[in-house]
Every structure is written in structure tokens, then in C-alpha cells.
């Protein structure tokens, strides 16, 4: 739906500018007509066109508090408090903003607008005589309430449009996630090819190689455990962090076996601590380190992987050497898939930076995890 309605949902500058200009132009015309037909002594005997010309400056002035309230609601209260669920702070912030908006409106009304009305009145305004001025606090209260009335209306409309957009964007993200999940499950089903047969064959090879080559036997067992995790445990939305880290360790042991003592690897993994993570988020980075790093180096390949936990934030720093002349160009499918999964599963709760530093790759990843109770 968002692609079909670019005027409402597109983020490009041209569409956004057109959207905002249209909204405020419509509101300006509505307010201009409303003020032009007000029962003011200054306007009673004026022609319609003169009414428009007289009220146009003050209509423009009163757009200022309306825009202040609308934009603070749309770009501060809603994204920072309503969407994250901080409803109490959202209510308190909205009340504070309405008070500030009414004060700004009253200040403009009692200064610029009053000046314009006295000038346009040419002696017809009943407030020219000092003795007929109402008390200051009455004038201030009336100006605050009058200004707030219109600002609340347009602010409410703007906030409603923003909330509608957020709702549809979340709905679209959920649909994309379902599609990605369905495609992943389909690809997994295609890749399974009778897993019982596969595991039975691996077990037979394991038994056959136990006496002939203990090293090969251990590799077969590691591969079997890795495949079992991918085929069965990764069907869940979240898995224990301990399992994911064990899978990373097993994968690195399998890859390292073919290098013998020729691979310099540093691996630091924390305990899971009861946290849960989307499966197969970390593996593509380790796989990439071997595919584009260790396997490409003819002299002393090296990889450093440091995973740590800071409260509920997981941090992974992965550095691997690579030939200086090797240029990656477009990122691999595995890394692009991880980017998409992070955006869908951890929106606003992750940070990923991949740097190509000539003779090394550097991956910095941060993800906010959920605990076992969530």
C-alpha cells in the first residue's frame, strides 16, 4: 500500500515537501475563510476581497503556533514516546506543548495581531479607548484559549496522520517479515532433502572414521550437530543465546580444522545469561571472515572474534585479514540477508557497521536482546 500511495508514505524530499505544503496550504485557506467571516467591527462593512486581504497577515501569524504544536507532536512525542509505549510521558509532554502553544499564540495575538487589527481598524476598533480595555489577565486568558483552539485542531489532525502512517508502516514491516519467513522456510525445506537420511549417513561415516581418523570423525560429528541445529532449532523465532554461541564455536572449529596450525584465531564468547536471539544472525559474519578473509590469504590467515554482553546489549567485533587488492564491491547475499533480518527483527534496536580497511575487514554489531521471560 505504501508503494501505491507515495504522496502519503514516500520519504523522498520532493514527496515530503509536496505533502507538507499541501497540508499547510489547505489549513491556511480554511483559517483565512474562517477569519474573513468573523463578526469583527473592522470587517462588518468590508467587501469579501478586502476581508481576505485584511485577515491574511494574521492568518499567517497564527500558523506559527499551529506548526509548532503539529511538528513537536509528529517528530518528538509520537516517535519518542507514543511508539515506544511511554504513554504517561506522552500525555505529560502533550499537555506541556499545549500550554506552550497557547502562550505563544497569546503572545503573537497581543502583539503583532493586535497591532495589525488596530492599524486596519482606522479608529473603528472598540479597544482603542484605554478605559474600555479588559483586564490584562482576562485578555491573556482569552487569547490563550482562542489560539489553542485552532492549534489543537490542526495538531490533532497532523498527529492522526502521523499515527496512521506509523500503523501502516508497522503493518507493512510485519507483512515483509512474514514473506521473508515464508521464503526462508521454503528454502530450508528445499535444502533438507530427507534429513533423517542425511543424519543416518553422517552417523555411518562417523562410526567408520572413528578408528581410521579420529580427527575426521570429530569433524563429521561437528557437522552433524551444526546441521541438526540449523534444520530443527532454527525454526523458532528466538533461540537461547547459549545455543547460538555454541553453534558459532562449532562452526569455527570445523573451518579451522583444514588450516591446522596455519590459522591464527582469537575467539572470545560470553555466557548466554538467559538471553534469547534470532537464530543465524551471527553465523554469516563468521562465514564471511573465512570465505573472503582466511581462504584468500596465502600467508598466516588470521581472524579475531570478540562477543560480549553489556546488560541486554550484545556486541560483536569481528576483524579478519584479507589480501589488500581484494575488493568486495557489492556485499554478499548472506550479509545482505542479515541486514534485512536485523531491520525487520530489531528495528531501532541494533547498529551494524562493516568497514573495508584495505588489508582487513571490521564488523561492529550491537543488538538489544530479550531475556527468557519475554
N, C-alpha and C positions, 0 to 999 in steps of 0.2 A: 504493500500500500504506500509506503514511503517513497518508492521509486515512481509511483503513479501520480503523486502529488508533490512535486518538487517545490512548488511555491510555499507549501506549509512546512516541509521537512528538510529541504536541501540545506546543507551547511555552507555551500559556496557563497563567497562575498556578494555576488550580484543578486542571487535569490534572497539572501538575508536582508540586503539593503532595500530591495523592492518590497519585501514583506513588511518591514518596519515603516517604510514611508507610506505604504498603503494604509496601514493600521492608524497611524497618527494623522494622516490626511482625512480619513473618514471621521475620526473623533473631532478634529478641528472643525470640519464643516458642520457636524452635528451641534457642537457647542456654539459656533458662530450663529447658526439659525436660532438656537435656544435663547442666547443673549439678545439677539436682534428683536425678538418678540416680547421681551420682558417689559412690564408696565412701569418703566422708568420715566420720570418727568422730562428728562432730556430727550427721550426717544418718541414721546407720545405724538408729537406733531411733525415728525420727520418722515420723508418718503422711504420706501423699503431699501433702496440703494444706499441712501445716506445712513440708515440704521446699520447696514452691513459695514460701511466704511468706518463708522464711529466705534463699533464694538470689536472690530478686527484686532486692534492692538492689545486690548485687554484679554481677548481670547487667546492670543499668542502667549501673553504673560502667564495665564493660568495653565498653559501646557507644561510649564516648568515643574510645579509640584506634582502634577499628574504623571509626568515622565519619571520623576524621582521615585515615586511610590511604585510604579509599574516595574521599573528596571531593578530596583532593590529586591522586590518580591521575586522576579523571574530569575535573577542571576545570583542572588545571595540566599534568601530564605528557602526557596524551593530546592535548589541543588544541594545546599549545605545542611539543611535541617529537615525539610519535609521528606525528601527521598531517602536519606539515611535513617529516618524514623525518630528523630529528635523533636517530637510533636510539642512538648512543653516549651522548648526554646523557640520553636517556630511560632507559637501563639504569642509568646512574650515579645519576640522580635517584631511581629506584625503590629502589635499594639504600639510599641515604641516608634515604629516607622510611621504609623498613622498620626501619632502625636506630632512627630517632626514635620510630617507633610502638612498638617493643619497649621502649624506655627509658620512654616514657610509660606503657605498660601495667605495667611493673615498678614504677614509682613509685606508681601507684594501687594495685597489689596489695599492696605492702609498707607502705602507709599506711592508706588507707580500708578496703580489703578485709580486711586482717589485723585491723584494729580491730573490724570487724563480725563476723568469724569468732570472735575471742576473746570478744566480748560474747555472741554466740549460743551459744558452746560451754559457758558456765557451768561452767568447770572441767574439761570433758571433753577440751579440745584438748591434744594431746601436746606442743605447743610452749610451754606455759605455763612450764615449768621452764627457767630460763636455761641450765643445763648441757646441755640436750638440743637447744638451738638449733643448726642447722647453721652453718658458717662463712658470713660475710656474702657473700663473692663467689659461693659456691655458691647461696645463697638468691637473689641478684640474677640470676645466670645462668639459674636455673630459672624465675624469674618472667618474665624477658625472653622466653625460649623459649615458655613456656606462653601468654603474652599474644599473642606474634607469630603463633602457630599459627592462632588464630581470626581474627585481623585479616587475615592473608594470604588466608584463605579468602573472607571477605566482600569484601575489597578486590579479589580476583581476579574474583569474580562481578560486582561493580559495574563493573570495568574492561571485562569481556567484554560486558556490556550496552551500555556507552558505545560501544565499538568497533563493535558490531553496528549501533547507531543511526547512527554516522558512516558506516558502509559503505552502509546503505540510503539515507541522505540524499544521499551522493555518487551512488549509482546513480539515485536519483530526479532529481537535477540533470542527470545525463547524459541521461536519457530526455527531460527537458524541453528540453534543448539540441537533441537530435535532432529533437524536434517543431517547435521554433522554426526550425531549419534547414530542415526539410522544408517548412514553411509559407512561409518566405522564398523558397525555391527555386520553389515553386508560384506564388507571387505574381510572382516575377521572370519565370517562363515565360509567365504570362498577360500580362505587360506587354511582352514582347519583340516580339510581332506581326511576325514576319518581319524580323529586324534587318538582314539584307542589303538588303532593300528600303528600309528606313529610312535606312541609311548611303548607299546609292546616291542616294536622293533628296536627302539633305543635301549630297552631293558635287556634284550637279547645281545645287542652289541656290548653293553656294559658288562654282562656276565662273561662274554667271550674274551674281552680285553683285560679282565681283572688280573689274570695270570701272565698274559703276554706283555701288557704295558700298563702298569698302574697309573701312569700319567694320562694316557689316552682314556682309561677307564674313568678317571676323575673328571676329565673334560666332558665325556658323554653324560655323566651324572649331572654335571653343572648345566649342560644344555637342556637336559630333560626337565630340571627344576625351573629353568628360565622359561621354557615353552609352557609348562604347566601353569606358571603364574600369569603369563600373557593370555593364554586361552581361557582360563577359568576365573582367576581372581580379578582380572581387569574388566570383567563385565559390570562391576559395581561402579556407582558414581564416585565413591570415595573409598580409599583403602587405607589401612594403618600405615603411618609413615615408616614404621619399622620394616614392614614388608617391602615397601618401595626402595628403601635404602639397602636392604639385603639383596634385592634384585640388581641394584647398581653395582654392589660389590661383586656379586657372582658374574655379572657381565664383564666387568673389568678383569676378573681372574681368567675368564675364558679368552678374552682378547690378548691378555698379557702372556698367555702360555706360549703363543707362537713366537714371541720375541725372546724368551728366555731371560738371560741377564742383560740383554741389549736395550731394554726399556727402563728408563728412569721415571718412576711414577710415584707421586706423593698423593695419598688418599686420606682425607680426614672426614669422617662421618659421625654425626651425633647420635644419641639415642632418640627413639621416636617420641618419647614423653607423652604418649596417648593421643598425639595429634593425627589427623587424617588429611590425605591429599588426593587429588585426582590422579588416577594411575597413568603411568608412562609420560609424565611431564618432564622428568629429569633425564630419562634414558637417551633421547635424541641428541642431547648436548654431549654426553659421553661418547655416543656412537660417532658423532661428527668429529670429535677430537681424534679418534683413531683413523677415521676414513680420510680426513683432509689434513691430518697432522702426522701422527706416528707412522702411518703406512707410506707417507710421501718422503720421509726423511731417511737418507741413507746412512747418516752418522748420528748415533746416540739420540734416538727419539725420546721426548720427554713430555709428561703430562702432569699437571697439578690440579687436583680437585679438592676444594675445601667447602664443606657444607656445615653450617652452624645454625643454631636456633637462638633467637632473641625474643623471649616471651613467646608470642604466637607467630612471629615472622621467621620464615625460613630464608636463609641467604646462601646462595651458591656462587662461588667464584671459581671458574674453570679457566685455566691457562694451558695452552699447548703450543709446542714449537711446530713450525712448518717451514718449507722452503721459501725463501724471500721472494722468489719470482712467481710463486703460486698466487693467482688472483681468483677470488671466489666468484666475482660477478653477482649473478642472481643467487640468493640463498637457496639451499636445497629444499626439497619437498618436506622432509622431516622437520626442519626448523620452521618453515612457514606454517606447517600444521600446528606446531607447538604455539606459535604466536597467536593463531586464530583461537586455539583452545584456551589460552590464557585470557584473551579478550572476552570470550564467552563465559568462561567458568569463574574468572576472578576479575570482573570489571572494577577498575579503581582500586584493586587490592593487590596489584603486582607492579613490578618495574623490571624491564628487560633491556639490557644494553649489550650489543655484540660489537666488538671492535677488532678490525684487522690492522695489526700494528707492524706489518711488513714480515717479520720473522716469527710472529706468534699471533694466535687468536686469544681474545679475552672475552669471556662471558660473565656478565654480572646479572644475577637474577635474584629478585626478592618476591616472596609470595606470602600473603597472610593466610594461615591455615586455620581450620576449625578443629576443635577438640572432639573427643569421642562422644561428648554429650550433645553435640549439635546435629 
